[in-house]
Amino acid sequence: MSKNLCPNCGKKRILAKTWQEKVFLYGKVSVIEHREMICPDKNCQKKIEKETEMREEKSRQIKKDKEERDSAHRSKMVNLRFGRAKKEPFN
């Protein structure tokens, strides 16, 4: 069995909480058990949570930027389809 060690301090992490979730997929029910492991050192755990929040914020920003680019691209394609874009005359 592998040990669940903290990536920052190397201490063995402890179980904070567990919960179960039912997932319906293709007409079948699966039960997923989640476990939240934390570092026993409170300062180290705060640092990990801060880093996790920064990664999640960066991910949200990337997703938002992608949606904006996709929206701009779709509106440009609609304008091209309906002839709203400036067309150059053929010679």
N, C-alpha and C positions, 0 to 999 in steps of 0.2 A: 504494500500500500504506500502510495506516495504521500509525502508531507506537504501540507499547504502552508508555505512560508510567505511572510510579508516581503514584497519586492524591495522595500526600502531598508528595513532594519534587520530582516532575516529571522525574526521571531515567528514561532508557530502561531498561525491565526486561529481565532476562536469563532464558534458558531454564534451569530447574533440572533437570527430568527429563521424559521422555515415556514413555508406555506405551499399549498397545492392549488393548481389551476386546471380546470377542465377545458379541453380543446376539442372541438367538433371538426372532424376532417373526413371527407368522403363517407359520411353517414356513420362514422365510428367515433366513439368517445375515448380520448386518451387523457390520462391524468399526468400532469407534469409537476414534479416536486422541485421547488426552488429553495436554495439555501444561501443566506447572506453571511459571508465570512468577513470578519473585521480583525484588525491588528489590536492586540491587547494594550499597546502603547497609545494613549489618547492623542498625544501630539503628532505621532506618526500617522494615525488614522485621519486626523484633520488635514494633514498634508495630502494624503491620498485622495480624500474627498474633494479637496480644492483642485487637484490635478484632473480628476474625473470630470468635475464641473467645467473646467476650461476646455477639455476635449469635446464634451457634449455641446458647449456653446459654439465652438469652432465648426462642429458638424452641422449644427442648426444654421449657421451663417452660410456654409457652403451650399446646403440644400436650398436656402432662400435665394441665393445668388443664381443657382441653376434654374429655379422656377422663374425668376425674372428674365433670364436669357431665353428660356423656352417660350415664355409669353411674348417677348419681343420678336422672336423668330416666327411664331405663329401669326402674329399680326402682320408681319412683313409678307408672309406667304399669302395671306388673305388679300392684302392690297395688290399683290402681283396677279392673283387669280381674277380679281374684279377689275383689272385695268386701271387701278388708281395710281400705280407707279408711273413715273415719267418714262415714256417710251421714245426711243430714238427712231426716226423715220428711216426706212430702208431706201437705199439709192439704187 
